[in-house]
Amino acid sequence: MGSKSTLLSGDLGKILLHESATANRFVDLFAGSGAVAHFIAQRTELPVLTVDLQEYARILSAAIIERTGSLVGDTVLEDWLATSNASAARADNPNPLTARIVNAERAQASSFSEGFVTRHYGGHYYSLVQARTLDALYAELPKSEPQRTVALAALIHTASACAAAPGHTAQPFQPTETLLPFIEQAWSRSVRDTARNVVERLAAAFATVRGEARVGDAQSTVPTLGEGDFVFCDPPYSSVQYSRFYHVLEGIGRGGWDEVSGNGRAPARASRKTSEFSMKSKAPAAMKNLLVGLRRRGCRVMITFPDADASNGLSGQDIIAMASEDWTVQPHYVNSIHSTLGGSNDGTPRGGRKKLKEAVIILAPRSTIVNVPLAVAGKPEQITPRTVATAAG
Ligand SMILES: C[S@@+](CC[C@H](N)C(=O)[O-])C[C@H]1O[C@@H](n2cnc3c(N)ncnc32)[C@H](O)[C@@H]1O
């Protein structure tokens, strides 16, 4: 999560601010962690609209862009963090952790009738203590807004930071000799302290102008956009669906799944969102359709994409070639680090990150010169070709 957050303090942030200067609104069509939307909402006077297929992503964006005041020292959030749960106070685990203890926690967690975090993920992604704390915090989420959204976003960030899993939540670490130390490390993180740190960070951040975070599909949002919109697109580059890697966070965002199963404790495939941008056979057409739609709406656009061939069959150069006919294309290149989402990693179980060049592609609608025959009713002989500039292409 948040692959763009580190780049925002460098060239990516500068380019974004420069390009936003003449816009009326900033739109992020693939918002993910909301890092880019948060950056723009706090540093400009533009309303920000975010879209993502996943509910957890909506919550992460909304926690900042839908709020225009600080929540530092807010008593509702303070009370929430103090939610009492006797069993949740203990953050230390039996040491050393063994496979027998992990399996016993799994068995115990699955017999709990209350609390979906414990039932779904206890003993797998989280120790029993962590899972029960996450459940207690979920059960006591504030009723009022904007505190509820901020608290839920903090819970999602906390669940991500404490998971005994390799940087995403497709599958938890299994209690093998090699991986037990990593489970122990993750299980020793305090849910309560992590949640407090996240709340402090989120509470201090807010938008200059109130924005809106939506769950939705990028393509079907395009017809609602217009000329004043500066549209940021950081689409998937992997041929594996994001919903497979972040199902635990989505589970927390939506209050649990009907059922989870398998080593990954994942919901049924049918209940996970799918994106054409993560299907090798469909991603090029999906990108082309997106570009055609955005061009019709007259938006200015910025796309970030790995410069090398990505596993969904696209590359930054492919996108530049697709856009060149209808747009003035201005590419920049920045150094980036991407999650391999389960692919080859850097030697640590928690990691799977790869350095690469990222293309930052700026597209401005080009006024194309076309010959349009102007018909005069009833006088076909008077049809005269006239040269006009068209913005819609
Ligand atoms: C590369 S990530 C974006 C990362 C984001 N810029 C950040 O810094 O966290 C791509 C995101 O697009 C979302 N997504 C995939 N297909 C989509 C679609 N058709 N419409 C909207 N969102 C989509 C995924 O759920 C994922 O969160």
The ligand as a Tripos MOL2 file, in Angstrom:
@<TRIPOS>MOLECULE
LIG
   27    29     1     0     0
SMALL
NO_CHARGES

@<TRIPOS>ATOM
      1 C1         -1.4670    0.8630   -8.3480 C.3       1 LIG1
      2 S1         -2.7880    0.9040   -7.2210 S.3       1 LIG1
      3 C2         -2.9240    2.6100   -6.8320 C.3       1 LIG1
      4 C3         -1.9570    3.0020   -5.7380 C.3       1 LIG1
      5 C4         -2.1340    4.4050   -5.2390 C.3       1 LIG1
      6 N1         -1.7150    5.4050   -6.2040 N.3       1 LIG1
      7 C5         -1.3610    4.5830   -3.9270 C.2       1 LIG1
      8 O1         -0.4370    5.4250   -3.8720 O.co2     1 LIG1
      9 O2         -1.6740    3.8680   -2.9850 O.co2     1 LIG1
     10 C6         -4.1800    0.6230   -8.2370 C.3       1 LIG1
     11 C7         -5.5320    0.7400   -7.5380 C.3       1 LIG1
     12 O3         -6.5350    0.7210   -8.5510 O.3       1 LIG1
     13 C8         -7.6770    0.0450   -8.0640 C.3       1 LIG1
     14 N2         -8.4170   -0.3780   -9.2870 N.ar      1 LIG1
     15 C9         -8.1670   -1.3960  -10.1270 C.ar      1 LIG1
     16 N3         -9.0150   -1.3860  -11.1700 N.ar      1 LIG1
     17 C10        -9.8200   -0.3260  -11.0020 C.ar      1 LIG1
     18 C11       -10.8990    0.2170  -11.7460 C.ar      1 LIG1
     19 N4        -11.3070   -0.3380  -12.8850 N.pl3     1 LIG1
     20 N5        -11.5160    1.3250  -11.2810 N.ar      1 LIG1
     21 C12       -11.1120    1.9110  -10.1000 C.ar      1 LIG1
     22 N6        -10.0910    1.4210   -9.3450 N.ar      1 LIG1
     23 C13        -9.4560    0.3260   -9.7910 C.ar      1 LIG1
     24 C14        -7.1260   -1.0620   -7.2050 C.3       1 LIG1
     25 O4         -8.0960   -1.4880   -6.2670 O.3       1 LIG1
     26 C15        -5.8970   -0.3960   -6.5730 C.3       1 LIG1
     27 O5         -6.2330    0.1660   -5.3270 O.3       1 LIG1
@<TRIPOS>BOND
     1     1     2 1
     2     2     3 1
     3     2    10 1
     4     3     4 1
     5     4     5 1
     6     5     6 1
     7     5     7 1
     8     7     8 2
     9     7     9 1
    10    10    11 1
    11    11    12 1
    12    11    26 1
    13    12    13 1
    14    13    14 1
    15    13    24 1
    16    14    15 ar
    17    14    23 ar
    18    15    16 ar
    19    16    17 ar
    20    17    18 ar
    21    17    23 ar
    22    18    19 1
    23    18    20 ar
    24    20    21 ar
    25    21    22 ar
    26    22    23 ar
    27    24    25 1
    28    24    26 1
    29    26    27 1
@<TRIPOS>SUBSTRUCTURE
     1 LIG1         1 GROUP 0 **** ****
